[in-house]
């Protein structure tokens, strides 16, 4: 949906930032489908700033959390879904400039476009007001998320969870095997087996990549391990 002056004013009020050069904001809101001078470069810049600021805020807030968990927390905060939620609170769908094709296909609701626009705005604020202005905006946008820590265990992928579960019981790591691959080259399906010898557990799963297949197999294996201990005398 192409922007109106009222919508831009509403956005500026929500950002709590006054641009010295409003052209930077206009560029940040311009999708590549709309014009050759678009927000991709600002998005690149904003992505780097966002990752650094969130990393620093987590580093300060959680002095006892280790690097791996900090990385997972950061990834959860800066992923496409989280950024799209920020974009919706800012009503960016009303002000993003999209080409006719993207407009017709509902691009103003697409999470990837919304997420990119948030990063572009962060880049534009940095270019306009410097690092402190960009950092302050990020902290404002993420106040609630930073104040409500996510359960770290839920952020760990299935393979990590399974590994830690087995290590806590002093079992050896699971063995993952690709049993076969089906489908054409561009649409392959990987059939994966996860084996935990000490418990005589074998589970099978399939995914569009080896990694996805292993993750799905690990997820099934976690259920089997927990069942094993529930039924253990």
N, C-alpha and C positions, 0 to 999 in steps of 0.2 A: 504494500500500500504506500503510495507516494506521500511524502510529508507535507503538512501544512504548517503555517507559522504558529498556530495554536498548539499543535502537537509538539513542535520543537520547543516552544516555551515551557510546556509541561515537562518535557524531558530534562531541560536545563534545571528546572526546579527540583526534580527528583535527584539529579546528579549533584546538586548543591555546588555547582561550579560555573563560573562565568568566563567564557572564552574571550581571549584577546583577539584571536583570529577565528571567527566563526566558520571560515572556509574549511578549517581542519575538521570540524564536526561534520560538515556536509560531505567531506570526502570519506569520513569514517562510516557514514550511513549509505554510501554508494556501493552497491553490489556490482560485481564484474559483468553481470548480465545487462546492466543499465548503461555503463560507460567504460571506455578504456582507462580513464583515470578513476580508479576505484579504491576500495579499502584494503586490498590485499597486503600492501606494504605496511600499513598501519597495524593490521592484524598481526603480522610477523613481529613487529616491535612490541605490541601490547602483550602478546603471548609470553615473551621473554620477561617483561616487567612483572606480569601477574605471577609467574612461577617463582621469581625471586622474592617478591613481597610476601606471598603466602608461605614460602619456605621460611623466611625470617620470622614471620608471626608465629608459626608453629614451633620454631626453634625456641622462641622466647616463652611461649605458653606452656610447653611440655618439656621441661628440662630433664625428665627422667625417661623419656621415650627414645628408643634406639633409632638409628638411621633408617632401617628398613621399614619400620612402622611410620616414621615421619614421611617417608616417600609415599607410602600408601595413603596416608591422610591427605597429603598434598594432591596426589592424583585424583582422589575422590572430590576434592574441592574445585579443581580446575578442569575437570572433564567436560565433555560436551553437554551432558545432561544438567550439571550444576550451572554452567554458564547460560544455558537456555532458560533455566528458572530465573536467573538474574535478569535476563533480557525481558522475560514476561512481566516481571515486576516493574520494569522501566517502560513497558508498552512499546518496545522497539519495533514490533510488527507494524505499528502505525506510521513509522517514520522512515523505515528502510526504503531506499530507492531501488526498485527492481525492474528488470526488463519485462516486456509483456508476457513472454513465455513463462517466466518464474511467477509472475502475478497470477496467471491463469491456473498454474499448478499448485497454488497455495504456498509459494516460497516464503511468504511472510510468517508462516507458522512452522517452517522447517527448523528443527533444533540446530542443525549445523550452520545454517545462515544466521540464526539468532545468536548462537555462540560466537561466531566469527565477528559479528557486529559489536558485541561487548568488548572483545579484545581490541578491535579497531578503535573504539572510543577511548580505551585506556591508552592506546598508542597516541591518539590525538591529544589527549590531556597532557601526556608527557611532553610532546612536541610544543604544546602551547604554554604550559606552566612549569615544566620541569619535573624532576623525580618526586619531590615532596608532594606536589599536587596529585600526581598519579598514585602514589602510595596512599595518601589520605582518602582518595576516592575508593580504592580497592578495599581499604579497611572499613569504610562506611558500607560498601556493598556487601561485605562478608561478615559484618558484625555478628549477626545471629548464628551463622554457620561456624564461626570461630569460637563462639561462646558455648556451643553445644557439640562437644566432641563425639565423633562417631565411634561405635563399637569397633575396636581395632580388629577383632577376630573376624568380623563380617567383611572386612576389606581384603582379607587374605584370599588368594585364589585357592581352588580346591586342592591342587597339588601341594601347595605350602601347608595347608591345613592337615592334609593326610600325613605329610612328612613329620610335622610337629607332633601329631597324635601318636604316630608309631615311635618316634624318638622318646616321647614321654613315658612309653611303656618298654623302652629299651629293645625295640624290634628293629630289624634291618630295614632299609629303605625299600619301597616297592619297586617292582620291575615292570617297565612299560614296553610293550612289543606291538609293532604294527603288523597285524596278521595278514592283511591284504589291502589293496587299493582298488576301488572301482570307479567307474565313470570316465568321461573324456578328460583330456588334459586340462581344460579350463574349468571343469566342474567335477573335480575329483572328490571322492569320499574316502577318508582314512578310517579303517577299522582297527581299533586299538584294544589291546588286552592289558589289564592291570593285575599283577600277580603279587600276592603277599604270602610267601611260602609258609611262614611259621603258623599262620592261621588257616592255611589251605583255602585261601580266598582267591577266586579268579572272577573278574567282571569284564564285560565287553561293552564298548561304546563306539560311536562313530561320529566324525566331525568333518568339516570342510577343509581342515588342515590337521597336520599331526598334533600340533599344540592343542587345538580345540578338542580333538579326540581324546588326548591324554587328560585334559581337564575334566571332561565329562566322565571318563572312566574313574578318575580320582574321586569325583563327587559320589559316584555309586559305591566306590570302595569304602568311603567314610561311613556310609549307612551300614555296610556289612560289618565293619570293625566295631561300630557301636552296638550292633545287634549281637556280635560275638561276645562282648563284655556283659550285655544284659542277660544273656543266656548262660553265662559261665557260672558254675556252682560256687 
